[in-house]
């Protein structure tokens, strides 16, 4: 039993250990009185089956489990709820089985129903979506607090969250299925599912191990019939909500009726005749999306005929100002929840068919004046972010509905579906939320009018926006020698879909890195009409690696693959900070009139280089032209100062080279620099007799404004998010 209340009491009351042959094999979490949420592969292990088995365990396959922090010695049994068995699958859209070790995979969720009542002291866990600012902990399968892992979320890579492990126990098998606990927010923010192990030979100070978890939105999308989980008890705004409800729901019978209906919606037990306004609000406040469900129910509530006022109008209880007061109180209690569970699920299903809308651009258009925009990895992330923003001053259409309208307009170019269904969704949700239909129609007309000049039927005609080139992003984690690497390869197609394509846990050489890039280009990227841009993400201490000249062996009829010649290859860094981001924004604003700056042998002292960069705070492009042993110092100074584009030669320096490189970028827009550099590399390769061509070993550090870093690890750009 739990001796006393502490910061992790809700975690301890809900933590479940799944067992096989008397030992713990994985974990889970209590989400309702008799329901346990875990990973499907953990259930398979607990039943002695293959980890990736697809068939649903039957009622004759009981799973042994314990609540070790509530009743350590008591064993319970549970059985898989058939409609909530989602085995691991290779892709989002198919049921193809997972190859062992493949990450990320989809699904991998299961719900167990206990055969009996759980021990006294057991309580369902509260859930919230994860936050990039909060440290989380995860317990090993036994529930023992000693092997606890501390980690911080750093990127949403749907369906998973990637977390940097900060310390604690070594991450190994047995953490899977367990709740990811945010101690500061007192909520479960995900379900641990996998780990990207750091190599055993990793040197001290190497990038941290990566742990993966299924996000709360991903769990909700995969398990639509799972009862809404509890949330941490809210305090702020509750009294305002009670006061507003008293004016809208008049009479004890109305409160009783609404409490019973809300309990049925949320899968909770009604208080029956004992229900009152406080219990009604407590029920809504204690469950995820309970407040939007309450508003939806109250707005459409019809009292029994005998209880109706003779002057009653359906769906309008109290004056409009009473309803607005209730709505404002609800947003105070739950500022991040606008939609009911059903509305959110319907929207998620439609967004899955949207392929033309760039998530980041959409967020910038809906929130053009936001000082900092949250990190997003897809349209579902954008909707979650927009839910947290109230209506802008003087804007009759909430930001969430604005976002869906914009998606509908953009997707309409691809056909009627899902555009028309998105319009219908907006109409229904807007009406239920009290948003004026004429305001929505006017907003849609304005968006269509603004988009009209961009949509020109003839390719290449004036006003046509060329599709963005696909990008292959290699997150490179060098070993101490700098000759062996572990890495992840991501793809970004037309700025829409950012996905993890390949993970290499075992250390490999540069030839293997390039060979894997070629494989990803062939199988994951469509390069018509633009060839892909290859981006190497490196810690700043490893910017000296000549990744731009790496090639694969002559393994097939195509000959060796040299990305730096056939693709635009740039180097980027994962270590931009809040301070460097401030400089990056200032240099972005100055781009129309920015000058080029040369840092040569006179600036090899760090203080001198920093002073030069401070004096020239409008310089977006820097030419580094000094002896190679000083490159690292100057490159790090440029990163710290927020410089977008740095061009340098890895072997040569001198005044003539500086002039040549200045001439090379003179007159070129910053967006054209990667292609200019690629052509110079190709020219040098095409002139083998000329050993002095400056295209040889030419390198480009490129974090220009149109290439804002995605949420890669360990991406310090996330530090700029609130």
C-alpha positions as a printed Julia matrix, in Angstrom:
722×3 Matrix{Float64}:
   0.0     0.0     0.0
   1.12    3.58   -0.58
   2.18    5.04    2.74
   1.44    8.7     2.02
   0.74   11.17   -0.69
   3.74   12.3    -2.71
   4.49   13.89   -6.07
   4.11   10.55   -7.86
   1.12    9.15   -5.98
  -1.21    9.09   -9.03
   1.48    7.2   -10.96
   1.97    4.7    -8.14
  -1.8     4.14   -7.77
  -2.17    3.31  -11.46
   1.1     1.54  -12.38
   0.61   -2.05  -13.56
   3.22   -4.8   -13.98
   2.58   -7.53  -16.58
   4.19  -10.87  -15.81
   5.17  -14.16  -17.45
   6.48  -17.23  -15.61
   6.81  -15.26  -12.38
   8.83  -12.34  -13.76
   7.95   -8.85  -14.93
   8.07   -8.48  -18.73
   6.47   -5.07  -19.24
   4.2    -2.47  -17.75
   0.82   -0.82  -18.19
  -1.39    1.79  -16.61
  -4.89    1.77  -15.15
  -7.15    4.03  -17.27
 -10.54    3.11  -15.8
 -11.66    1.11  -12.78
 -11.03   -2.24  -14.46
  -9.22   -1.29  -17.69
  -5.43   -1.46  -18.17
  -3.72    0.23  -21.13
  -0.44   -1.25  -22.38
   1.42   -2.18  -25.56
   0.29   -5.15  -27.63
   3.84   -6.49  -27.81
   3.96   -6.5   -23.98
   0.76   -8.58  -23.86
   2.29  -10.97  -26.38
   5.37  -11.34  -24.16
   3.2   -11.88  -21.07
   1.39  -14.7   -22.89
   4.64  -16.28  -24.11
   3.86  -15.45  -27.75
   5.98  -13.89  -30.45
   6.36  -10.2   -29.7
   4.8    -9.13  -32.99
   1.97  -11.69  -33.11
  -1.09  -10.22  -34.82
  -4.02  -12.45  -33.84
  -6.19  -11.32  -30.93
  -5.67  -13.3   -27.7
  -8.86  -15.1   -26.72
 -10.81  -15.17  -23.5
  -8.97  -18.34  -22.55
  -5.64  -16.45  -22.52
  -5.55  -14.64  -19.17
  -2.72  -12.18  -18.59
  -1.12  -12.17  -15.15
  -0.47   -8.75  -13.67
   0.08   -6.84  -10.45
  -0.33   -3.34   -9.1
   3.06   -3.5    -7.35
   2.89   -0.1    -5.65
  -0.62   -0.7    -4.29
  -0.67   -4.41   -3.42
   2.78   -5.85   -4.08
   2.04   -9.53   -3.45
  -1.41   -9.8    -5.0
  -1.68  -11.26   -8.49
  -4.59  -10.34  -10.76
  -5.68  -11.55  -14.15
  -6.97   -9.62  -17.11
  -8.14  -10.44  -20.61
  -7.72   -8.54  -23.85
 -10.7    -6.42  -24.88
 -11.18   -7.65  -28.44
 -12.19   -4.31  -30.0
  -9.22   -2.61  -28.37
  -6.49   -4.96  -29.62
  -4.26   -3.02  -32.05
  -1.17   -5.15  -32.8
   2.05   -3.62  -34.16
   1.92   -2.91  -37.91
   4.5    -1.63  -40.35
   2.58    1.35  -41.75
  -0.31    3.57  -40.72
  -2.59    2.59  -43.58
  -2.09   -1.2   -43.76
  -2.06   -4.2   -41.44
   1.32   -5.46  -42.67
   3.27   -7.03  -39.8
   6.34   -5.36  -38.34
   9.81   -6.6   -39.1
  11.64   -7.2   -35.79
  13.52   -4.05  -34.81
  11.7    -1.79  -37.28
  11.08    1.72  -35.94
   8.87    3.49  -35.95
   5.95    1.15  -36.26
   2.25    1.85  -35.81
  -0.44    0.54  -33.51
   1.06   -1.61  -30.73
  -1.71   -0.96  -28.2
  -3.91   -3.21  -26.1
  -6.49   -2.83  -23.34
  -6.98   -5.5   -20.68
 -10.13   -5.85  -18.6
  -9.49   -7.1   -15.07
 -11.4   -10.18  -13.98
 -12.18   -8.57  -10.64
 -12.16   -5.31   -8.72
  -8.63   -3.88   -8.33
  -7.07   -3.63   -4.85
  -8.02   -0.8    -2.52
  -5.95    2.29   -3.29
  -5.81    1.69   -7.05
  -6.93    4.7    -9.1
  -6.99    5.42  -12.86
  -4.17    7.71  -13.98
  -4.77   11.27  -15.21
  -3.67   11.96  -18.81
  -2.56   15.09  -20.68
  -0.81   15.67  -24.05
   2.97   15.94  -23.64
   4.88   19.19  -23.29
   8.34   19.84  -24.7
   9.33   21.8   -21.61
   8.6    19.11  -19.02
  10.87   16.38  -17.71
   9.23   12.96  -17.51
  10.0     9.71  -15.71
   9.35    6.07  -16.56
   9.39    3.07  -14.22
  10.68   -0.39  -15.08
   8.17   -3.25  -15.24
   8.58   -4.23  -11.59
   7.51   -0.78  -10.41
  10.61   -0.51   -8.22
  11.48    3.22   -8.0
  15.24    2.61   -8.22
  15.46    1.74  -11.96
  13.72    4.98  -12.98
  14.55    6.74  -16.25
  14.43   10.54  -16.59
  13.76   11.92  -20.07
  12.63   15.08  -21.87
  10.38   15.05  -24.97
  12.13   16.68  -27.91
  10.08   15.86  -31.01
   6.73   14.53  -32.16
   7.36   12.02  -34.93
   3.84   10.61  -35.27
   2.82    8.19  -33.99
   5.66    8.42  -31.49
   7.29   10.99  -29.25
  11.1    10.9   -29.15
  12.67   11.68  -25.76
  16.27   12.35  -24.75
  17.24   10.25  -21.74
  18.79   12.53  -19.13
  19.74    9.98  -16.53
  18.63    7.29  -14.14
  18.62    3.62  -14.99
  19.84    2.16  -18.26
  16.93    1.92  -20.68
  16.37   -1.75  -21.47
  13.56   -4.2   -22.14
  10.84   -4.03  -19.54
   9.98   -0.33  -19.75
   7.6    -0.93  -22.68
   3.92   -0.36  -22.05
   4.58    1.73  -18.97
   3.22    5.24  -18.39
   5.41    8.24  -19.18
   4.84   10.47  -16.14
   5.14   14.26  -16.16
   5.71   15.07  -12.49
   5.29   18.84  -12.87
   1.91   18.52  -14.61
   0.83   15.45  -12.61
  -0.24   13.48  -15.66
   0.63   10.55  -17.91
   1.74   12.01  -21.27
   2.45    8.84  -23.22
   3.14    5.11  -23.22
   6.76    3.88  -23.5
   7.11    1.75  -26.63
  10.78    1.45  -27.75
  14.34    2.68  -27.27
  17.18    3.72  -29.6
  20.17    2.42  -27.67
  23.41    4.38  -27.6
  26.33    2.15  -28.69
  28.33    0.53  -25.91
  31.46    2.26  -27.17
  29.91    5.73  -26.92
  32.3     8.21  -25.3
  31.33   10.34  -22.29
  29.41   13.38  -23.44
  27.99   11.6   -26.5
  24.4    12.37  -27.52
  21.92   10.73  -25.16
  19.98    7.53  -25.63
  16.62    8.08  -27.29
  13.44    6.63  -25.78
  10.19    6.5   -27.72
   6.63    6.74  -26.44
   3.17    6.67  -27.98
   1.59   10.11  -27.6
  -1.83   10.68  -26.04
  -3.33   11.86  -29.37
  -1.94    8.73  -31.07
  -3.47    6.5   -28.38
  -6.83    8.24  -28.77
  -6.69    7.86  -32.56
  -5.85    4.13  -32.4
  -8.4     3.34  -29.64
 -11.54    5.32  -30.47
 -13.68    3.22  -28.08
 -11.41    3.72  -25.07
 -13.31    5.67  -22.39
 -11.96    9.23  -22.03
  -9.15    9.13  -19.46
  -9.09   11.22  -16.32
  -7.18   14.52  -16.22
  -5.5    16.33  -13.32
  -8.05   18.17  -11.2
  -8.5    21.73  -12.43
  -8.98   24.59   -9.99
  -8.85   27.83  -11.93
 -12.19   28.89  -13.36
 -14.32   26.25  -11.59
 -16.27   28.8    -9.57
 -16.88   30.84  -12.73
 -18.16   27.69  -14.43
 -20.53   26.9   -11.55
 -21.94   30.43  -11.58
 -22.47   30.4   -15.35
 -24.15   26.97  -15.28
 -26.57   28.12  -12.6
 -27.89   30.72  -15.02
 -28.12   28.35  -17.99
 -29.34   25.14  -16.3
 -32.26   26.24  -14.17
 -33.84   23.75  -11.83
 -32.68   20.63  -10.01
 -34.23   18.3   -12.58
 -32.2    19.89  -15.37
 -28.98   19.32  -13.41
 -29.9    15.68  -12.66
 -30.72   15.0   -16.29
 -27.52   16.62  -17.61
 -25.36   14.8   -15.05
 -26.81   11.43  -16.08
 -26.32   12.18  -19.78
 -22.77   13.43  -19.28
 -21.84   10.36  -17.22
 -23.13    8.13  -20.03
 -21.1    10.08  -22.62
 -17.91    9.83  -20.57
 -18.32    6.2   -19.56
 -18.56    7.1   -15.88
 -21.06    6.19  -13.15
 -23.81    8.73  -12.52
 -24.42    9.97   -8.98
 -28.16    9.51   -9.61
 -30.5    11.4    -7.26
 -27.45   12.65   -5.32
 -26.22   14.63   -8.32
 -25.95   18.37   -8.03
 -24.2    21.18   -9.87
 -20.88   20.54   -8.09
 -20.93   16.87   -9.03
 -21.83   17.75  -12.62
 -18.87   20.11  -12.9
 -16.59   17.7   -11.05
 -17.47   14.98  -13.55
 -16.64   17.25  -16.5
 -13.46   18.62  -14.97
 -12.07   15.19  -14.07
 -12.1    13.67  -17.57
 -10.15   14.53  -20.72
 -12.41   16.56  -23.04
 -15.11   16.49  -20.36
 -15.59   20.26  -20.51
 -16.29   20.38  -24.29
 -18.67   17.43  -23.79
 -20.48   19.4   -21.07
 -20.81   22.48  -23.28
 -22.06   20.4   -26.19
 -24.61   18.66  -24.0
 -25.84   21.83  -22.31
 -26.17   23.71  -25.58
 -28.33   21.0   -27.1
 -30.1    20.0   -23.89
 -33.88   19.63  -24.16
 -35.69   19.42  -20.8
 -38.62   17.0   -20.48
 -41.88   18.5   -21.81
 -43.39   18.84  -18.32
 -40.41   20.9   -17.16
 -40.35   23.31  -20.09
 -41.11   26.97  -19.77
 -44.07   27.99  -22.01
 -41.76   30.45  -23.75
 -38.95   27.9   -24.12
 -36.95   27.9   -27.37
 -35.07   24.64  -28.16
 -31.31   24.84  -27.63
 -31.37   28.32  -26.05
 -31.31   28.26  -22.27
 -30.8    31.73  -20.88
 -29.78   34.78  -22.81
 -26.89   34.75  -25.3
 -24.7    36.59  -22.82
 -25.26   33.74  -20.32
 -24.04   31.24  -22.89
 -20.99   33.38  -23.71
 -20.18   33.63  -20.03
 -20.37   29.84  -19.74
 -18.14   29.4   -22.78
 -15.51   31.8   -21.38
 -15.54   30.01  -18.03
 -15.05   26.68  -19.79
 -12.02   28.04  -21.67
 -10.58   29.23  -18.36
 -10.92   25.75  -16.84
  -9.64   23.89  -19.93
  -7.92   26.34  -22.29
  -6.56   23.56  -24.49
  -9.83   21.72  -25.12
 -12.38   23.06  -27.62
 -13.66   19.86  -29.26
 -15.56   16.89  -27.92
 -13.99   13.46  -28.26
 -16.19   12.61  -31.24
 -15.51   15.93  -32.99
 -11.75   15.44  -32.55
 -11.89   11.87  -33.88
 -13.94   12.92  -36.9
 -11.47   15.69  -37.68
  -8.46   13.37  -37.29
 -10.01   10.96  -39.77
 -10.45   13.72  -42.35
  -6.97   15.18  -41.81
  -5.44   11.78  -42.6
  -6.55   12.33  -46.23
  -5.06   15.83  -46.52
  -1.83   15.89  -48.51
  -1.44   19.45  -49.81
  -1.28   21.54  -46.63
   2.04   22.37  -44.98
   1.53   22.26  -41.18
   4.05   24.97  -40.31
   2.77   27.38  -42.97
  -0.8    26.81  -41.81
   0.11   27.65  -38.23
   1.92   30.81  -39.3
  -1.1    31.97  -41.33
  -3.63   31.37  -38.58
  -1.39   32.89  -35.88
   0.63   35.52  -37.75
   1.34   37.6   -34.65
   2.2    34.88  -32.17
   5.65   35.65  -30.66
   6.64   31.97  -30.74
   4.84   29.13  -32.49
   4.7    25.64  -30.98
   6.58   22.81  -32.64
   4.37   20.8   -35.0
   5.0    17.64  -36.98
   1.7    17.28  -38.82
  -1.8    18.66  -39.25
  -3.02   16.83  -36.14
  -0.35   18.67  -34.14
  -1.52   21.97  -35.63
  -5.09   21.29  -34.54
  -3.93   20.44  -31.02
  -1.99   23.7   -30.92
  -4.86   25.82  -32.25
  -7.26   24.35  -29.71
  -5.22   26.1   -27.05
  -5.71   29.56  -28.55
  -8.84   31.54  -27.78
 -10.53   33.63  -30.44
  -8.36   36.54  -31.49
  -9.52   40.02  -30.56
 -12.36   40.98  -32.87
 -12.22   37.62  -34.72
 -15.64   35.92  -34.77
 -14.16   32.61  -36.01
 -11.92   30.75  -33.5
  -8.37   29.91  -34.65
  -9.17   26.17  -34.7
 -12.02   26.64  -37.18
  -9.91   29.09  -39.18
  -7.28   26.38  -39.56
  -9.77   23.79  -40.78
 -11.28   26.25  -43.28
  -7.81   26.98  -44.68
  -7.08   23.26  -45.01
 -10.39   22.76  -46.81
  -9.63   25.53  -49.31
  -6.14   24.24  -50.0
  -7.23   20.6   -50.3
 -10.1    21.51  -52.67
  -7.58   21.68  -55.52
  -7.19   17.9   -55.2
 -10.92   17.18  -55.41
 -14.14   17.24  -53.46
 -12.94   14.85  -50.75
 -12.04   15.62  -48.02
 -12.64   19.33  -48.68
 -16.44   19.18  -48.7
 -16.5    16.99  -45.59
 -14.2    19.45  -43.8
 -16.65   22.25  -44.68
 -19.51   20.2   -43.26
 -17.49   19.49  -40.12
 -16.84   23.22  -39.63
 -20.53   23.97  -40.12
 -21.59   21.41  -37.48
 -18.93   22.3   -34.91
 -19.39   26.02  -35.43
 -23.15   25.75  -34.9
 -22.67   23.7   -31.73
 -20.11   26.22  -30.46
 -22.22   29.28  -31.1
 -20.06   30.58  -33.96
 -22.02   32.69  -36.41
 -22.51   30.83  -39.71
 -22.25   34.04  -41.73
 -18.86   34.77  -40.12
 -17.55   31.36  -41.18
 -18.86   31.86  -44.73
 -17.22   35.26  -44.98
 -13.92   33.94  -43.65
 -13.97   31.09  -46.19
 -14.68   33.55  -49.0
 -11.74   35.7   -47.9
  -9.4    32.7   -47.86
 -10.56   31.57  -51.31
 -10.06   35.09  -52.71
  -6.57   35.32  -51.23
  -5.6    31.92  -52.65
  -6.99   32.52  -56.14
  -3.89   34.22  -57.67
  -1.7    31.35  -56.56
  -3.72   28.68  -58.32
  -2.92   28.98  -62.02
  -3.81   25.97  -64.2
  -0.8    26.21  -66.51
   2.41   24.93  -64.97
   5.05   27.62  -64.83
   2.53   30.41  -65.4
   2.85   33.62  -63.38
   1.56   33.2   -59.86
   2.21   29.45  -59.77
   4.08   28.29  -56.67
   6.67   25.64  -57.49
   6.57   22.58  -55.24
   9.25   22.53  -52.57
  12.11   20.11  -53.14
  11.98   16.99  -50.97
  14.57   16.79  -48.23
  16.52   13.9   -46.75
  17.72   14.71  -43.25
  20.47   12.67  -41.63
  20.77   13.04  -37.87
  24.38   11.91  -37.42
  25.74   10.87  -34.02
  29.53   10.36  -34.35
  31.5     8.05  -32.09
  34.57    9.36  -30.3
  36.86    8.62  -33.27
  34.69   10.53  -35.73
  34.93    7.61  -38.17
  31.96    5.52  -37.02
  28.38    6.71  -36.61
  24.9     5.86  -35.49
  22.19    7.81  -37.24
  18.56    8.35  -38.16
  17.36    9.37  -41.62
  14.19   11.44  -42.01
  12.31   12.55  -45.12
  10.34   15.74  -45.67
   8.14   15.72  -48.79
   6.94   19.07  -50.14
   7.1    20.48  -46.59
   4.11   18.37  -45.62
   5.02   14.99  -44.21
   8.03   14.65  -41.95
   8.74   11.0   -41.18
  11.46    8.76  -39.84
  12.63    6.5   -42.67
  15.59    4.6   -41.22
  17.44    4.07  -37.91
  20.95    2.66  -37.7
  21.73    1.67  -34.09
  24.95   -0.22  -34.81
  27.98    1.92  -35.62
  28.71    2.23  -39.34
  31.2     4.0   -41.57
  30.61    6.86  -43.98
  30.12    4.53  -46.95
  27.22    2.83  -45.16
  25.7     6.24  -44.33
  25.74    7.25  -48.0
  24.47    3.86  -49.12
  21.51    4.2   -46.72
  20.83    7.71  -48.07
  20.7     6.28  -51.59
  18.32    3.55  -50.41
  16.01    6.12  -48.78
  16.09    8.27  -51.92
  15.1     5.3   -54.05
  12.34    3.93  -51.81
  10.96    6.9   -49.85
  11.39   10.06  -51.94
   9.75   11.14  -55.15
  12.18   13.58  -56.77
  10.16   14.83  -59.71
  10.45   17.7   -60.59
  13.04   18.68  -57.94
  16.0    16.62  -56.79
  16.22   16.18  -53.05
  18.3    18.31  -50.72
  20.44   16.2   -48.36
  20.95   17.76  -44.92
  23.43   16.41  -42.37
  22.56   17.43  -38.79
  25.68   17.45  -36.6
  26.66   18.58  -33.11
  28.68   21.79  -33.49
  31.86   20.03  -32.32
  31.67   17.76  -35.41
  31.06   20.34  -38.12
  34.56   19.61  -39.39
  33.49   16.2   -40.72
  33.68   16.32  -44.53
  30.24   14.76  -44.95
  29.67   16.74  -48.15
  32.37   14.75  -49.95
  31.38   11.28  -48.75
  30.51    8.68  -51.38
  29.4     5.08  -51.52
  31.42    2.33  -53.24
  30.96    1.4   -56.88
  28.33   -1.2   -56.04
  26.11   -1.34  -59.12
  25.86   -0.3   -62.76
  25.21    3.31  -61.71
  28.71    3.59  -60.31
  29.61    5.27  -57.01
  27.01    7.53  -55.45
  28.38   11.0   -54.55
  25.55   13.05  -53.02
  27.6    16.26  -53.01
  27.73   16.16  -56.82
  24.3    14.82  -57.78
  22.35   16.36  -54.89
  22.52   19.6   -52.97
  24.29   18.65  -49.73
  24.46   21.02  -46.76
  25.61   20.76  -43.18
  23.37   21.86  -40.33
  23.75   21.91  -36.59
  21.51   20.58  -33.85
  22.85   23.04  -31.29
  21.21   26.37  -31.89
  20.09   27.89  -28.59
  17.69   30.61  -27.44
  20.44   33.18  -27.85
  21.41   32.01  -31.33
  17.76   31.88  -32.35
  17.38   35.56  -31.43
  20.3    36.36  -33.73
  18.85   34.11  -36.44
  15.57   36.06  -36.38
  17.4    39.39  -36.57
  19.46   38.26  -39.57
  16.28   36.94  -41.2
  14.67   40.37  -40.96
  17.78   41.93  -42.5
  18.02   39.55  -45.49
  16.72   42.0   -48.15
  19.73   44.27  -47.59
  22.15   41.83  -45.92
  25.89   41.99  -46.68
  28.47   39.22  -46.84
  31.16   39.01  -44.18
  34.61   37.39  -44.45
  36.27   35.89  -41.37
  39.92   35.14  -42.13
  43.15   34.56  -40.2
  42.75   37.97  -38.51
  39.62   36.72  -36.75
  40.75   33.35  -35.4
  40.61   34.63  -31.83
  37.15   33.84  -30.48
  36.62   37.3   -28.99
  37.62   39.02  -32.22
  35.32   36.77  -34.28
  32.41   37.37  -31.93
  32.99   41.12  -32.04
  32.96   41.06  -35.85
  29.67   39.15  -35.84
  28.18   41.58  -33.32
  29.21   44.57  -35.43
  27.73   42.98  -38.56
  24.44   41.73  -37.12
  22.78   42.01  -40.53
  25.19   39.58  -42.21
  23.28   36.5   -43.31
  26.18   34.89  -45.22
  29.7    34.48  -43.82
  32.78   33.31  -45.73
  35.2    31.5   -43.4
  38.68   31.65  -44.93
  41.36   30.82  -42.39
  43.73   27.91  -41.66
  41.72   24.68  -41.25
  42.69   24.18  -37.6
  40.66   27.31  -36.76
  37.52   26.3   -38.69
  35.82   24.76  -35.67
  36.21   27.92  -33.58
  34.81   30.23  -36.24
  31.97   27.89  -37.21
  30.83   27.66  -33.6
  30.96   31.46  -33.31
  28.77   31.75  -36.42
  26.25   29.27  -35.03
  26.13   31.1   -31.7
  25.57   34.42  -33.49
  22.65   32.99  -35.51
  24.29   33.14  -38.97
  22.18   31.41  -41.63
  24.77   30.51  -44.24
  28.49   29.79  -43.84
  30.68   28.88  -46.84
  34.22   27.58  -46.4
  36.92   25.42  -47.98
  38.13   22.57  -45.81
  41.75   22.66  -47.02
  42.64   26.03  -48.58
  42.58   29.65  -47.39
  43.95   33.04  -48.39
  42.82   36.35  -49.86
  42.31   34.99  -53.38
  40.1    32.15  -52.15
  38.05   34.63  -50.13
  37.48   36.73  -53.27
  36.56   33.63  -55.28
  33.98   32.55  -52.72
  32.52   36.05  -52.5
  32.21   36.11  -56.28
  30.59   32.69  -56.18
  27.66   33.87  -54.02
  27.54   37.42  -55.36
  24.13   38.12  -56.84
  22.72   34.77  -55.7
  19.63   34.77  -53.55
  20.14   32.85  -50.32
  17.78   30.13  -51.59
  20.08   29.56  -54.58
  23.31   29.09  -52.61
  23.06   25.28  -52.13
  22.68   24.78  -55.9
  25.56   27.18  -56.63
  27.8    25.19  -54.29
  26.72   21.86  -55.82
  27.61   23.07  -59.31
  31.06   24.2   -58.12
  31.69   20.76  -56.64
  30.6    19.18  -59.92
  32.87   21.49  -61.95
  35.85   20.49  -59.81
  35.05   16.81  -60.33
  34.67   17.39  -64.08
  38.2    18.88  -64.27
  40.4    16.14  -62.75
  43.54   17.73  -64.17
  42.91   20.91  -62.16
  43.84   20.16  -58.57
  43.4    23.79  -57.52
  39.73   24.23  -58.4
  38.04   25.78  -55.37
  35.03   23.49  -55.78
  37.05   20.69  -54.24
  36.22   20.26  -50.53
  33.84   23.22  -50.58
  31.41   23.1   -47.64
  28.17   24.86  -46.76
  26.53   25.3   -43.38
  22.95   26.21  -44.25
  20.15   27.09  -41.83
  18.42   29.66  -44.03
  14.93   30.97  -43.21
  13.18   28.7   -45.7
  14.87   25.73  -44.05
  13.83   26.21  -40.45
  15.01   23.07  -38.68
  12.42   20.34  -38.15
  12.06   18.85  -34.69
  15.08   16.59  -34.81
  17.18   15.41  -31.91
  18.65   16.88  -29.88
  17.04   19.92  -31.5
  17.74   23.06  -29.5
  15.26   24.92  -31.67
  12.65   23.34  -29.42
  14.06   25.55  -26.66
  12.51   28.51  -28.44
   9.05   27.11  -28.0
   6.97   28.15  -24.95
